[in-house]
Amino acid sequence: MTETGLKTACHEWHVEQDGRMVDFAGWEMPIQYTTIVLEHEAVRQRAGLFDVAHMGRLWFSGDDAEAFLSHVLTLNASKLEVGQVKYGFVLNEQGGILDDVLLYRLANQFMLVVNASNREKIVNWLHQHQTGYTVTIEDKTTEQFMCALQGPRAIDILQPHTPADLSQLGYYQLIETTLFDKPVLLSRTGYTGEDGYEVILPSDEGLFLWKALMEAGSEFGITAAGLGCRDTLRLEAAMPLYGHELNEEIDPITAGLRFGVHLKGTNFIGHDVLVKRTESPRTVKRVGLQLEGRRIAREGALLFLGEEQVGEVTSGTFSPTLQESIGMGYLRADLAETGQRLEVDVRGKRQPAQVVPLPFYKRAQ
């Protein structure tokens, strides 16, 4: 039975700041505080702070933790070094994506961050496949708080308040350190296309951390950011979203996410299906779309070449950064070349569009 009415440690703060609260996977989360565009621009230009405590945090320990994770994930857990974070997938037997996840390796345990909407499904799936493995699985989602500080000024905000040299922390790496004298797990990860960090600590310290970051970031123009701009930011960066670009009918190869799959020396659930998929030409490809005008093609909008339906939009928005209507979708592979002209059915009217390279936006290094 799905939990409802869940609240993060900062719920009251969000309400006090006039955050527009919505139900998201059973959690009451802020969709925006001011406008999506203002919050989006703050992240691209300065820094935005996101409450992402709704994301699932599952911990694994025991003699067989490594072997178990290599069985249920598309990753070879033994290849991860302590302090490394890796993107991967939980698949069903048919190779369909149950969730896209981040695996963190610590000294004596692993942590898996899963999508909030899939947490209960993934916990059940892991327990179903636990037989024969000496592994302890702990769901610490409600015990811990997690926030994401994203944007070009993120390092300037954090560095004076931690003994760690953040310039030495590489992308998709993590450290155990202190922040504002509180023990934290700090990773250089995010879901916005910007440089940034995600911080995890006990839930009862969550509000303290949030307020401390907002105060420390005030001189750098920090903005509290909601889930609304998180979606526009990730779409500009062409990051897939579960339930849109990813689902149980789509495999990672078809989705163009081969980098999240270790096929050599592994035998994870769905492995053989993916091997066959890599040996066969793809019938559809995930592509970027640029529409003429300002109308937005939402999820499910159909793509046409003449009168022939050739694909479907999975996500769309008006890009605040690029000032144009963009989208991602799956298109017949033989048409998935940059510059291909198409039409999108936007609420019953055809809108000209063309295939463009992904990502739409890439930050300057």
Buried (B, 14 or more C-beta within 10 A) or exposed (E): EEEEEBBBBBBEBBBEEEBBBBEBBBBBBBBBBBEBBBBBBBBBBBBBBBBBBBBBBBBBBBEBBBBBBBBBBBBBBEBBEEBBBBBBBBBBEEBBBBBBBBBBBBEEBBBBBBBBBBBBBBBEBBEEEBEEBEBEBEBBBBEBBBBBBBBBBBBBBBEEBBEBEBEEBEEBBBBEBBBBEBEBBBBBBBBBBBBBBBBBBBBEBBBBBBEBBBEBBEEBBBBBBBBBBBBBBBBBBBBBBBEBBBEBEBBBBBBBBEEBBBBEEBEBBBBEBBEEBEEEEBEBBBBBBBBEEEBBBBBEBBBBBEEEEBBBBBBBBBBBBEEBBBBBBBBBBEBBEEEBEBBBBBEEEEBEBBBBEBBBBEEEE
